[in-house]
Amino acid sequence: DENIRQTGAGEEKRESWQKSVLLYLHDLIYMLAVIMILFLLVFRLVIVSGSSMYATLWDGDWLLVLSNTSYREPEYGDIIVASKDSFNGGEPIIKRVIATEGQKVRIDFESGTVYVDEEAIDEPYLHSLTLNQESEHSEWIVPEGCLFVMGDNRMESLDSRSNSIGFIDKREVLGRAVFLML
């Protein structure tokens, strides 16, 4: 009788252990599914390529980007990721929003000062001043539905000053950088 009781207790422990493992696997699968859905619909991971955002972002840094499905209106100072067909076949670019639709941007290339609506903007994040003129223009009016973007390392950045990038249509914005992953 005692052997039967011990065998039954051993089987209960084994079944209990197996149930626990199955419950953990079940929970793990649900957590992975939620994380996958979040990364498909809400977040993206982007790797910084190049030095145009130096010293804010370094080549090879990983950014967690809030997807454009959750991020609607880019604002001055936001670091965005955009895909522009005219630049390397739509390769993502990472830049800072300087002005939005309807605003006037003027750059004094001698002093390196950027003006938005005739006010000098404070740019404590800059690595280098805006001294190189990428096109024949020094003034722009941002069209409706567009953004004027620039890199923080102005001497190395190909951005809205250049004819090859120009204005960024808001529909080309993939999202806003929300977290730098080290």
C-alpha positions as CSV (number, residue, x, y, z in Angstrom):
1,D,0.0,0.0,0.0
2,E,2.8,2.4,0.9
3,N,4.6,1.7,-2.4
4,I,1.5,2.6,-4.3
5,R,1.1,5.9,-2.4
6,Q,4.8,6.8,-3.1
7,T,4.4,6.0,-6.8
8,G,1.3,8.2,-7.0
9,A,3.0,11.0,-5.2
10,G,6.0,10.8,-7.7
11,E,3.6,10.9,-10.6
12,E,1.8,14.0,-9.1
13,K,5.2,15.8,-8.8
14,R,6.1,14.9,-12.3
15,E,2.7,16.1,-13.7
16,S,3.0,19.2,-11.6
17,W,6.5,19.9,-13.0
18,Q,5.3,19.3,-16.5
19,K,2.3,21.6,-16.0
20,S,4.5,24.3,-14.7
21,V,6.8,24.0,-17.8
22,L,3.8,24.1,-20.1
23,L,2.4,27.2,-18.4
24,Y,5.8,29.0,-18.6
25,L,6.1,28.1,-22.3
26,H,2.5,29.3,-22.9
27,D,3.3,32.6,-21.2
28,L,6.6,33.0,-23.0
29,I,4.8,32.4,-26.4
30,Y,2.2,35.1,-25.6
31,M,4.9,37.6,-24.4
32,L,6.9,37.0,-27.6
33,A,3.8,37.5,-29.7
34,V,3.0,40.8,-27.9
35,I,6.7,42.0,-28.4
36,M,6.6,41.0,-32.1
37,I,3.3,42.9,-32.6
38,L,4.7,46.0,-30.8
39,F,7.8,45.9,-33.1
40,L,5.7,45.4,-36.2
41,L,3.2,48.2,-35.5
42,V,4.6,50.6,-32.9
43,F,8.4,50.4,-32.8
44,R,11.4,49.9,-35.1
45,L,15.0,49.3,-34.5
46,V,17.3,51.4,-36.7
47,I,21.1,51.4,-36.9
48,V,22.8,54.7,-37.4
49,S,25.0,54.8,-40.5
50,G,27.4,57.6,-41.0
51,S,28.6,60.7,-39.1
52,S,25.9,63.3,-40.0
53,M,24.4,63.2,-36.5
54,Y,27.7,63.1,-34.6
55,A,28.1,63.8,-31.6
56,T,24.4,63.1,-30.7
57,L,24.5,59.8,-32.5
58,W,27.5,57.7,-33.5
59,D,27.9,55.4,-36.5
60,G,26.7,52.0,-35.4
61,D,24.4,53.2,-32.6
62,W,21.0,51.5,-32.3
63,L,17.9,53.6,-32.1
64,L,14.5,52.6,-30.9
65,V,12.1,54.5,-33.2
66,L,8.4,55.2,-32.5
67,S,6.8,54.2,-35.8
68,N,4.8,56.7,-37.8
69,T,1.6,54.7,-37.0
70,S,1.9,56.1,-33.5
71,Y,3.8,59.3,-34.2
72,R,1.9,61.8,-36.3
73,E,3.2,65.4,-36.1
74,P,7.0,66.0,-36.2
75,E,8.1,69.0,-34.3
76,Y,11.2,71.2,-34.1
77,G,14.0,69.3,-32.5
78,D,12.7,65.8,-33.1
79,I,15.2,63.3,-34.5
80,I,13.4,61.5,-37.2
81,V,14.0,58.5,-39.5
82,A,12.8,59.0,-43.1
83,S,13.0,57.1,-46.3
84,K,13.5,59.2,-49.4
85,D,13.5,57.5,-52.8
86,S,15.8,60.2,-54.2
87,F,18.5,59.3,-51.6
88,N,20.2,56.0,-52.1
89,G,17.1,54.3,-53.3
90,G,15.1,55.0,-50.2
91,E,17.8,54.1,-47.6
92,P,16.7,55.4,-44.2
93,I,18.2,58.7,-43.2
94,I,18.3,60.1,-39.6
95,K,18.1,63.9,-39.2
96,R,16.8,66.6,-36.8
97,V,13.6,68.6,-37.6
98,I,14.5,72.2,-38.0
99,A,11.3,73.6,-39.4
100,T,7.8,72.4,-40.4
101,E,5.3,73.5,-43.1
102,G,4.9,77.2,-43.7
103,Q,8.0,78.2,-41.8
104,K,10.8,80.2,-43.3
105,V,14.4,78.9,-42.9
106,R,17.3,81.2,-43.5
107,I,21.0,80.3,-43.0
108,D,23.8,82.8,-42.5
109,F,26.7,80.7,-43.9
110,E,29.3,83.2,-42.7
111,S,28.3,83.0,-39.0
112,G,26.8,79.5,-39.2
113,T,23.5,80.7,-37.7
114,V,20.2,79.1,-38.7
115,Y,17.1,81.2,-38.5
116,V,13.5,80.0,-38.4
117,D,10.9,82.7,-39.0
118,E,13.7,85.2,-38.6
119,E,14.7,84.0,-35.1
120,A,18.0,82.4,-34.5
121,I,17.5,78.9,-33.1
122,D,19.4,77.6,-30.2
123,E,21.3,74.5,-31.2
124,P,23.3,73.2,-28.2
125,Y,23.5,69.7,-29.9
126,L,25.6,70.9,-32.8
127,H,29.0,69.4,-33.5
128,S,29.9,71.8,-36.3
129,L,28.3,75.1,-37.4
130,T,26.4,75.5,-40.7
131,L,29.2,76.9,-42.7
132,N,29.0,74.9,-46.0
133,Q,26.4,75.8,-48.5
134,E,25.1,72.7,-50.1
135,S,23.0,74.5,-52.9
136,E,22.6,77.9,-54.3
137,H,19.9,78.7,-51.7
138,S,20.2,80.3,-48.3
139,E,16.5,80.7,-47.7
140,W,13.6,78.2,-47.9
141,I,9.9,78.2,-47.2
142,V,8.8,74.8,-46.1
143,P,5.9,73.6,-48.3
144,E,2.7,72.1,-46.9
145,G,3.1,68.6,-45.6
146,C,6.9,68.8,-45.5
147,L,9.8,69.2,-43.1
148,F,13.2,70.9,-43.3
149,V,15.8,68.6,-41.6
150,M,19.5,68.9,-40.9
151,G,22.1,66.7,-39.3
152,D,23.9,67.8,-36.1
153,N,27.3,67.5,-37.7
154,R,26.6,70.2,-40.4
155,M,30.0,69.9,-42.2
156,E,29.3,66.2,-42.9
157,S,25.5,66.1,-43.3
158,L,23.6,65.8,-46.5
159,D,20.2,67.2,-45.6
160,S,17.5,69.6,-46.7
161,R,20.1,72.2,-47.7
162,S,21.0,69.8,-50.5
163,N,19.1,69.3,-53.8
164,S,19.6,65.5,-53.5
165,I,17.6,65.4,-50.2
166,G,15.6,68.6,-50.1
167,F,12.4,68.8,-48.1
168,I,11.1,65.6,-46.4
169,D,7.5,64.8,-47.1
170,K,5.8,63.8,-43.8
171,R,4.6,60.6,-45.5
172,E,8.3,59.7,-45.9
173,V,8.9,59.8,-42.2
174,L,9.2,56.3,-40.7
175,G,9.2,57.5,-37.1
176,R,10.8,59.5,-34.3
177,A,13.8,58.3,-32.3
178,V,12.8,57.8,-28.7
179,F,15.6,55.8,-27.2
180,L,19.3,55.2,-27.8
181,M,20.2,51.6,-27.2
182,L,23.8,51.2,-26.0
